[in-house]
Amino acid sequence: MTIAAPAGASITVLDIGVGNLGNVERALRAVGAEVTVTDEPRVVESSRCLLLPGVGAFGPARRQLAGDLESALRSALGDGAWLLGICVGYQLLFEGSEEDGPTDGLGLLPGIIRHLRTTQPAVQVPHIGWNRLSRRQDHPLLAGVTDGDAVYYVHSYAPAEVPFSVELASTRHGSWFPAVAGRGRVCGAQFHPEKSGPIGLRLLANFLEMSHGPTSGD
């Protein structure tokens, strides 16, 4: 089955200095998207489909996103833009993180980022490698993704205290954590779609379909 974004789909990737932008851009282009990578607030503000990547620690990523770039992101969302966060970019969508001391997030999704050992002291961290998804909701972001499909992780922190209505899929590493979450036009994944083979490409294509489809303005 061909995995492809809608014809003419375009997406703006925010460059906050902490993401593997090359791999993300290649994955998006592999599904047929036109990609702009930028740290320019004016470009972000005028975009209607946005991706927030990130690797490493929450604190540096949050600081890079503060100020004019955050204001532009919020303005775009207020004007109807769609946003997908991946890995640390996903974590930034929540209310805050306990990494590097309490740090506020964007507050776009309910929940707090906690160390995996907060609820499971003996679990191996960082969580690196392939692990299976368990669907929690029927959602267009997960179209073509089934229970047991494996995706690739590199992380030591994950969302906690997330309402069931927002949790779209989960993964078990010691205990369960929300692997995919979303509400309205904001969604994200803790794993790396750009490293997760056909399943990761499917999720990216689904997001582009959501943001460019006939109901994308809802």
C-alpha positions as CSV (number, residue, x, y, z in Angstrom):
1,M,0.0,0.0,0.0
2,T,1.3,3.4,-1.0
3,I,1.8,5.8,1.9
4,A,1.4,9.3,0.6
5,A,0.2,12.8,1.8
6,P,-2.5,14.6,-0.1
7,A,-1.3,16.3,-3.3
8,G,0.2,19.7,-2.6
9,A,0.5,19.1,1.1
10,S,2.9,21.4,2.8
11,I,4.3,21.5,6.3
12,T,6.5,23.9,8.3
13,V,9.1,22.3,10.6
14,L,10.1,24.5,13.6
15,D,13.9,24.6,14.0
16,I,14.4,25.0,17.7
17,G,18.0,23.8,17.6
18,V,17.4,20.4,19.3
19,G,15.9,18.2,16.6
20,N,17.3,15.8,14.0
21,L,15.9,17.9,11.2
22,G,17.5,16.1,8.3
23,N,15.8,12.8,9.1
24,V,12.4,14.5,9.8
25,E,12.6,16.4,6.6
26,R,13.5,13.3,4.6
27,A,10.6,11.4,6.1
28,L,8.1,14.1,5.3
29,R,9.4,14.4,1.7
30,A,9.2,10.6,1.4
31,V,5.4,10.8,1.8
32,G,5.2,13.7,-0.7
33,A,5.1,16.8,1.5
34,E,6.6,20.1,0.6
35,V,8.7,21.0,3.6
36,T,9.9,24.3,5.0
37,V,12.4,24.2,7.9
38,T,12.6,27.6,9.8
39,D,13.2,29.4,13.0
40,E,11.6,32.6,11.6
41,P,8.5,33.7,13.6
42,R,6.9,35.3,10.6
43,V,7.1,32.1,8.6
44,V,5.7,30.1,11.5
45,E,2.9,32.5,12.1
46,S,1.7,32.3,8.5
47,S,1.8,28.5,8.4
48,R,-1.2,26.3,8.6
49,C,0.5,22.9,9.2
50,L,3.3,22.7,11.7
51,L,5.7,20.1,13.1
52,L,7.6,20.6,16.4
53,P,10.5,18.1,16.6
54,G,13.1,17.7,19.4
55,V,15.7,15.5,20.9
56,G,17.6,15.7,24.2
57,A,16.3,17.5,27.3
58,F,13.1,19.4,27.8
59,G,14.6,22.5,29.3
60,P,16.8,23.6,26.5
61,A,14.1,22.9,23.9
62,R,11.6,25.0,26.0
63,R,14.0,27.9,26.2
64,Q,14.6,27.8,22.4
65,L,10.9,27.9,21.8
66,A,10.2,30.9,24.2
67,G,9.7,34.4,23.0
68,D,8.8,35.5,19.5
69,L,8.8,31.9,18.1
70,E,6.3,30.7,20.8
71,S,4.1,33.8,20.1
72,A,4.1,33.0,16.4
73,L,3.2,29.4,17.1
74,R,0.3,30.4,19.3
75,S,-0.9,32.9,16.8
76,A,-0.8,30.3,14.0
77,L,-2.8,27.9,16.2
78,G,-5.3,30.6,17.0
79,D,-5.8,31.2,13.2
80,G,-6.5,27.5,12.6
81,A,-3.1,25.8,12.2
82,W,-2.5,22.2,12.9
83,L,0.5,21.1,15.1
84,L,2.3,17.7,15.4
85,G,4.9,17.3,18.1
86,I,7.4,14.4,18.1
87,C,9.7,13.2,20.9
88,V,10.7,16.2,23.0
89,G,8.5,18.3,20.7
90,Y,5.6,16.1,21.9
91,Q,6.6,16.6,25.5
92,L,6.5,20.4,25.0
93,L,2.8,20.2,24.2
94,F,1.9,19.3,27.8
95,E,1.6,21.5,30.9
96,G,5.1,21.0,32.2
97,S,8.0,18.7,32.9
98,E,9.9,17.5,36.0
99,E,13.1,17.3,34.0
100,D,15.8,19.9,35.1
101,G,13.4,20.9,37.9
102,P,9.7,21.9,37.3
103,T,9.5,23.6,33.8
104,D,6.3,24.9,32.2
105,G,5.3,23.5,28.8
106,L,3.0,25.0,26.2
107,G,-0.1,23.7,28.0
108,L,-1.8,22.7,24.8
109,L,-2.5,19.2,26.1
110,P,-3.2,18.2,29.7
111,G,-0.6,16.2,31.5
112,I,2.9,16.4,33.1
113,I,6.2,14.9,31.8
114,R,7.7,12.6,34.3
115,H,10.8,10.3,34.4
116,L,9.9,6.8,33.5
117,R,11.3,5.7,36.9
118,T,8.8,7.9,38.8
119,T,6.2,5.2,38.5
120,Q,8.5,2.2,37.8
121,P,11.8,2.4,39.7
122,A,13.4,-0.7,38.2
123,V,12.6,0.1,34.5
124,Q,15.6,0.5,32.2
125,V,16.3,4.0,31.1
126,P,16.7,5.5,28.6
127,H,14.0,3.5,26.8
128,I,15.8,2.8,23.5
129,G,14.5,0.7,20.6
130,W,11.4,-0.8,19.2
131,N,8.2,-1.2,21.2
132,R,4.6,-2.0,20.4
133,L,1.6,0.4,20.3
134,S,-1.8,-0.3,21.9
135,R,-4.6,1.8,20.4
136,R,-6.8,3.6,22.9
137,Q,-9.0,5.7,20.6
138,D,-10.3,5.5,17.1
139,H,-8.6,8.5,15.6
140,P,-7.6,9.6,12.0
141,L,-4.0,10.1,13.2
142,L,-3.9,6.3,13.7
143,A,-5.6,5.3,10.4
144,G,-3.8,2.1,9.2
145,V,-2.0,1.6,12.5
146,T,-3.0,-1.5,14.4
147,D,-2.5,-2.9,17.9
148,G,1.0,-4.4,18.1
149,D,2.6,-2.3,15.5
150,A,6.2,-1.4,16.6
151,V,7.7,2.0,16.6
152,Y,11.1,3.4,17.6
153,Y,11.8,5.2,20.9
154,V,14.7,7.1,22.5
155,H,13.6,8.7,25.8
156,S,13.8,8.7,29.6
157,Y,10.7,10.9,30.2
158,A,7.1,10.5,29.1
159,P,3.7,12.1,29.7
160,A,1.7,11.2,32.8
161,E,-1.6,12.2,34.3
162,V,-3.1,12.4,30.8
163,P,-6.9,12.1,30.5
164,F,-8.1,9.1,28.7
165,S,-9.9,11.3,26.1
166,V,-6.6,12.7,25.0
167,E,-4.6,9.5,25.0
168,L,-4.8,8.0,21.5
169,A,-2.3,5.1,21.9
170,S,0.0,3.8,24.6
171,T,3.2,1.8,25.0
172,R,4.3,-0.3,27.9
173,H,7.9,0.1,29.2
174,G,7.6,-1.1,32.8
175,S,4.3,0.7,33.1
176,W,2.1,2.2,30.4
177,F,2.6,5.7,29.1
178,P,0.8,7.7,26.4
179,A,2.7,7.1,23.2
180,V,0.3,9.2,21.1
181,A,-2.0,12.0,22.3
182,G,-4.1,14.6,20.7
183,R,-6.9,17.1,21.1
184,G,-8.4,19.2,18.4
185,R,-5.8,20.4,16.0
186,V,-2.9,19.5,18.3
187,C,-1.4,16.0,18.5
188,G,1.9,14.3,18.9
189,A,3.9,11.1,19.4
190,Q,6.6,10.2,21.9
191,F,8.3,7.9,19.4
192,H,10.3,8.9,16.4
193,P,8.1,8.6,13.2
194,E,11.1,9.3,11.0
195,K,12.8,6.2,12.4
196,S,9.8,4.0,12.6
197,G,9.6,2.7,9.1
198,P,6.2,2.4,7.4
199,I,4.2,2.9,10.6
200,G,6.0,6.2,11.2
201,L,5.5,7.3,7.6
202,R,1.8,6.4,7.9
203,L,1.4,8.6,11.0
204,L,3.0,11.5,9.2
205,A,0.9,11.0,6.1
206,N,-2.2,10.8,8.3
207,F,-1.4,14.1,10.0
208,L,-0.9,15.7,6.6
209,E,-4.3,14.3,5.5
210,M,-6.0,15.7,8.6
211,S,-4.5,19.1,8.2
212,H,-5.2,19.4,4.4
213,G,-8.4,17.4,4.1
214,P,-12.0,18.7,3.7
215,T,-12.5,18.9,7.4
216,S,-9.1,20.5,8.2
217,G,-10.7,23.7,9.3
218,D,-12.8,22.1,12.0
